[in-house]
Amino acid sequence: MISPSLLKKRTLYLLAAAGLVIRLAGGFAKGSQDMDFWKAYAVFCVQHDVKDIYGSADEVFVRLWRSGKTAKEIQAATQTVIPYQSPVSGTVRIYTFPQPPGYIYSIYLSALAMSWLDPSFKNDRLFNFVLNLEPLLSSLAIALFLFWFVGKLTDPGTGAAAGLVYWLNPVVFLNAPIQGFRDPLCALFILLAVCALHQKKLTIAYVCAVACFMTKPQGVVVAPLILCVGLAEHNWRRNAAAFLAACAAGVALCLPFILQGRFLSLLQGVATTMGTSNDLSRQAMNIWWPVQYVLNAAELVRSGVPAWAAWLGRDWRVFTPYPIARITEATGVNLRLVATGLFALFTAANIYWCLRAIRADRNRLFLFAALQAYGYFMLAGSVHNNHYFILVPLLTAACAFKVIPEKYYAAVCLVFFLQDGLFYGLGRDSFFGLRRDNNYLTLILSHLYLSWTTLLLAFANLALFAGLCRRAFSRGPAASR
């Protein structure tokens, strides 16, 4: 952490202002290709209606189901398809919305702001900036909350350091606004949930956890730990009341769609999240990246590429996502089930050690919550490169409370920074798009026969994950005795 002695008021304000200036300037960036998704959704919501973002009315679903249509046939007939042309790609693409309702609400607010500034929705940098405002405000809220929460439990200097470390973290800048992702809001809710759980405010913890995964599905990975800690520390009456409040929060977030007869289309849309990626790894430096690299290299050799060029990665196709279904067809082994099983086993171990460790040191709760997100990223299948993000504020809090050393925190953030920079760079402002899934850094690696170095990055991430697990699991029982 930054030394509290450096955090005089003037220094604090200057550092905070520097972070704001970088974000305001970065807000105009073109972002990754995901920015086209947000723009397509935003334009649709204003030109049509938010209620129609998922698909047809509930009575259409019921009628098709009664007529004997299959789930795939119903989806094809009812799911909203959004055509949108990006000036970057120059071609019309088709988009569907597979996220929970909290996600579209934040985009809709940005769309309303854009409609006031430019009713024509010109696809330019102003549109980028408006879409990046919500992630900016969410990151600001995370930084301020860390400042307040850590400062309340330690001292104002440490609280200010925690807030600034998150606010000035390069990997946070890169995620949003530079690459145009929308992870900070989900991360804010999970931070609030774990902080409430830390303070034994069970209802707030459960409600914020629901708000998290009703914003992005990745938030659900921390929910088992939150639930088990809540069940272990509170009686059934408190848990029942908190659970009902959480259910009410979930219903409230879905209420606009329920009242307008679009609940079934919402359920179908969220369910399609499982089908948006069926590859081993989507530029995620986890245990499946080396497997995917080897499979791609072997396939290149079979297609006639020289072995040395394939294995060293001279051909950029070693970075191509590899479908899990192809492995299942060839071997009979469903690696998605294997990956899910690994994560389930890790979750059980993580919860077990967490319940023992927090008896002696409650601040360790932040480490176990961060590990839950880290474990999902490292072990699950079809993980995208940005799915780690919710662990960043949790790990920041763990570092501020001296649960982990600063070097571990810095190393983890560095690995993710290198990963994101390697595959997406500064978004489409950094010569993104010579090939669809590669930016100039991956192309340079392939030309220099250095694509294999991504394996080293994946192994480094695995070593860091194992080191944090060893640190958490070895001390938990000892501390509790």
Buried (B, 14 or more C-beta within 10 A) or exposed (E): BBEBEEBEEEBBEEBBEEBBEBBBEBBBBBBBBBBBBBBBBBBBBBEEEBBBBBBBBBEBBEEBBEEEBEEEEBBEEBBBEBEBBBEBBEEEBEBBBBBBBBBBBBBBBBBBBBBEEEEEBEBEEBBBBBBBBBBBBBBBBBBBBBBBBBBEBBEBBBBBBBBBBBBBBBBBBBBBBBBBBBBBBBBBBBBBBBBBBBBBBBBBBBBBBBBBBBBBBBBBBBBBBBBBBBBEBBEEEBBEBBBEBBEEBBEBBBEBBBEBBBBBBBBBBBEBBEEEBBBBBBBBBBBBBBBBBBBBBEBBBEEEBEEEBBBBBBBBBBBBBBBBEBBBEEEEEBBBEBBBEBBEEBBEBBBBBBBBBBBBBBBBBBBBBBBBBBBBBBBBBBBBBBBBBBBBBBBBBBBBBEBBEEEBBEBBBBBBBBBBBBBBBBBBBBEBBEBEBBBBBBBEBBEEBBBBEBBEBBBBBBEBBEBBBEBBBEBBEEBBE
